[in-house]
Amino acid sequence: MSERAPRTRTGDPDLDARLTGLLDAVGATADRDQLFEIFVSAVRLAGDGSERLNLKIANAALQEMRAAFRMFAPYVGVPKVTVFGSARTRPDDPLYVQARELARALAAQGWMVVTGAGPGIMAAGMEGAGRERSIGVRIRLPFESGANPVIAGDEKLVAMKYFFTRKLMLIKESAAFVSLPGGFGTLDETFELLTLVQTGKALPAPIVLLDVPDGTYWQVWSRFVVDELLERGLISPDDLDLYLVTDDVDAACREIVSFFAVYHSLRWVGDRLVLRLQRPPSDEQLAALNHEFADLCTAGAIERTAPLAPEVADDDEVERPRLVLRFDGRQHGRLRALIDAVNRGAMPG
């Protein structure tokens, strides 16, 4: 990977040299630009005269993120699904069984299950996946006793003081998401996830809203989204493509696994969006994509391409076929539809 120069410095060349020397002293060789800028932020905090509470928040957040990054690192190449849901759901509730069965099905296909490590739906997901395929990101609360028995004491468990750092790790590390009925916390996590994907702040991902047969939770939620958000023009019709509401574990599992049938990942290179694929589309399929999704391009068309120079410099999935387009960043619902079209092979050929 090519070395990048820091974009932010202290403004004092001598101090910058000392920070560089500190990186040398700790043996940092990769991503030195980012590490240098972390040092710069700390130096600037020292000079801001910020109150102690602000410093405690920044300090704890950085410590928590570092601990979580370290925990997740050995599993970076393993697909992970985060399961959200109520801590109050009892083991005899059909929702508990639904969560457990979905987690078991996904674990059997090689996925790891990430939850908040508490009771209820979180425990159900971990029971289904089993301890070896479970990862926990717990919140420290005065009225909770700790992690559920499935993950308690495991090296794949980290505890967080702040909900915002916890949500960051629950969303950042997973490639798919399932929400089961829950309270304010579940709705908060679900709406934040949808906001991040809708605005492109998170990568496209399958989002499943799972209930039990004859359940009304997500049906009522969906009516609210359509009647109050869509009808008022507060979201776009394509935003409804960002999630699937279902009461079927098999359908939920298919939604998650099929998302990566052809699509692999994406990356921005300047003003171009690059979709990396498991296999290339045929000429006929590419023509069909351009016919159906021309509105996604601010200029030009969707094209096949070799790895772009920054991808080559970073050795970033260079062996994969790819498509490139100048993407209209306001249309992430339509981008999801494009990915679905590629995955289902709906185009001719």
N, C-alpha and C positions, 0 to 999 in steps of 0.2 A: 504494500500500500504506500502511495506517495505521501511524503511528509508535508503537512500544511503549516503555514505561518499563523500565529495567533492573530485574531482580528482586534483583540482588546489588550491594552497594555496599561501599566500604572501611570505612565507619563513621566516616570523617573528612570532614565536609562540604567543608572547604577542599581536601582531596586529590581528592575527587570532582569539584569544580569544575575542578581542574587537568587531570584526565583528560578531562573534557568539552571543555576548551579544546584539548587535544591532538587530539581528534577534529576539532574545527573547523580546526585548523592544517593537518591533512593532507587536508582537504576531504572527509571522510566524510559522506555524506548518507543512505545507505541502511543499514538494519539496525544503527543506532547502539547499540541496546540490547545486541546480541551483542558488538560490538566493545568497548564499555565494559566488559562483564563479562570479556572476555579480558584487558584491562588490569588489572582488579581481581584476577584470578587471578595475574598476574605480580607485582603489588604484594604479595599475600599470600605468595607463594613467597619474596619478598625478606625478609619478616618472619618466616618459619617457621624460619629457620636450617637449612634442608634441606641434606643433604650434596651435594657436587659431582656425584656420579654421578646422583642424582635430577634435578638441574637439567639435566644434559647430556641425559638421556632426554627430559625435557619439552621442552627446546629443540629437539633434533633432530626429535622427533615433530611439533612444530608447523611447523618448517621444511619437513619432508617433505610434510606434508599441504597446506601452502600451495602448494608447487611442483606437486603433483598436481592440486589444485583448479584452478590456473591452466592447466595443460596440458589438462584435460578441458573447460574452460569453452567453447571454440568449438564443441564437439560436443554440447552439452547437449540439443539437440532431435533428435539422431540415435539410433535404437535401437541398443543395444550388447549383445553376448553375450560373456560371459567363458568361456574354454575352459581347463579345468584338465587336467593330465596329466603324465606322467613326462618329465623332462629326458633320461632314458636311452634313450628309444624311438628306434630307428635309422630312417633314411629308407627302408630296405627292409622294414620291419615293416608288416604290413597295418594295424595301428593308426594308423600315421603317415598312410597313404593315407586311412583313414576320417576322421581329423581334418581333413585337407586338403580332402576332398570336402565335408564338412559346412560348413566355413568358406566354401568357394567358393559353395555353394548359398545360404547366408544373405547373403553379400555381394551376390549377384545380386539379392536382394530388398530391398536397402537397408540392411542391418545392418553395423555395424562390429564387428570381432572384437578383444577385449581378451585378452591373455595376459601371462604373467610374463616374456616377451621372451627367454627362454632357448632352448636347443636342444630336440630331441625333439618332443613333442606341441606345445609352444609355437611352435616354428618351423613345424611343419606347419600349424597354424591360420593363421599369418601368411602362409605361402606361398599357402594357398587364398584368403584374403581379398585378398592383394596389399598392397603398402606403403601405398597411399592409404587403405585401409579397415582398417588395423591400428593398434592402440594398445598400447604396452608399458609394464608396471609391473615393473621389474627389481629383484631383490634383489642387494645387493652381498655376495658371498661370496669368501673368499680363494682358493678352488680353481676359480672360474669365470672365464672370460676376458672376459666382457661379453655384450652383447646379440647375438642372432642376426643374420645378415647382412641379413635382410629389413627390420628396423627400426633397425639400428645407425645412429646419426647423425641420425635423424629427429627432428623437433620434437615428435612424438607419443610420446616415450619419456621416462620418468622413472625414476630409480634410488632405491631405498630402503635404509636401513640396517636397519630393523626389519621382521620378518615381520608384526607386528600392524598397522603402518600400511599395509604392502603389501596385506594381506588386506582391510583396510577399503576401500581404493580399488578393488580387484578386484571387491568385492561391491557397494559403494555405487553405483558408476557404471553398472552393467549392469542390464538388464531381463530377462535370461535367462541360463541357465548350462548348460554341458555339462562333465561329468567323464568322462575316459577313464581306463583303468587306469593306476595309478601307485603310488608308494611312500608313505612316511609323510606327505610333504607334501601329496599329492593327497587322501589320506584325511582329513587334518587340515582341508583346505579344504572338502571335501565335507561332513564332519560339522558343521563350524562353520556352513556355509551352511544346512544342514537345521535346525540348532538355532535360528538366527536367524529363519528363516521359521516354524518350529513355534511359537516364543514371541512372534511378532509384532514382533520387533526389526528385521526386514527386511520389505519389502513382499512380498506374494505374487508368485511368479514361476515360470515353467516351469523345472524342473530335470531335465535329461536325463542319465542314466548310460549312456554309449555304449560298446559293445564291438564286436568283429568277429563275423560269423557263426560259430557254434560256440564262441565265446569263453566262458570260465567265470568270469571275474573278478567281474562284477557279479551273476552268478547265485549264486555262493558267498556273496558279501556279502549278498545278499538273504535267503538262507537263515539267515545269522547274525542279521540284523535280525529276522526273523520268529521263529526258534527261541529266540533268547536275549533279545531285547528285548521283542518283542510278547508272547510266551508268559509272560514273567515280569511282565507288566504295567508295564514300564518306559517303554513308549510306548503310544499308543492306536491302534486299528485304522485310524482316519481319517488318521493320520500317514503311512500307506503311500501316500496320494493325493498327497503332496507331491512325488513324483518319478516318473519313468518310466524303466524299464530297457528298452533296446532295442539291437539290433544292426543296425538299418536306418537309413541316413542320411536317407531320405525321411521316415520316421516321426519321426525326431528333429526335422527341419526343420518338419514339420507341427505337432508339439507346441509349438514355440516360436512360430511365426507365428499359429496359431489361438488362442493365449491372449489375443491382442489383437483378435480378430475383432469382439467387441462390448464387452468390458471395456476400459476405458482406464486408470483409476487409482483410488486411494482416498485418503481423508483422514479423520482423526478431528476432530470438532467437539464438544468437551465429551465427553459419554458416548455420542455417536452416531457410527456409522461410515457414511461417505458413499461409495458406489460411483459413480464417474463413468463413463458409457457412451458408446459411439459412436452408439447409437440407443436409444430407449426401448422397454421391453417393452409388449406389448399388455395389456389388462385380463385376458385369459385367461392369458397367460404369467405375469403378476404373481400371479394366484391360484394357479397351479401352483407357483410359487416358495414362496409362503407355506405351501402344503400340505406341500411336501417339506422345507422348511428352517425350520419354525417353531421348532425346538429351538435355533436360533442366536440367537434373540431373548430377552433377559432380561426384556423387557416389550414390549407392543405387537406390531406386525407390520412386515414389510418394506413400505415405502411409496415411491411416487414423491414427489419433492420439487423445488421450485425451489432454486437456490443458497442456502445458508444465509448468515446475515449475515457471519460471519467470512470465508467464501469470497468474498463480494462485496467486502468491505473489502480483501482481498488480490488481487482480480481473478484468482481462481484457477479456471481452467477453467469460467467462469460460463456459457459458451454450451452446455455439454454437458448432456444429460439425466442424471438421477441417481436412485439408490435410497438410502434411508436406513434404518438399523435400529439398535436398541440391542443391540450384538453381545456375545455371551458370549466374552470374550477368551481362554478356554481351548480354543477349538475352531477353530484355524487350519487343521487338515486339512479340517474341514467347510466352512470358508470357501472353501478351494480348490475343493471340490466345488460350492459355490454358483456360483463364477465359471465353472467348467466347464459347468454347466447353462445359464447365461446365454449362453455362447459357442457351444455346440453347437446351440442352438435346440431343445432336446429337449422343451420345454414345449409344450402345445397352442397352435396359432395361428401 
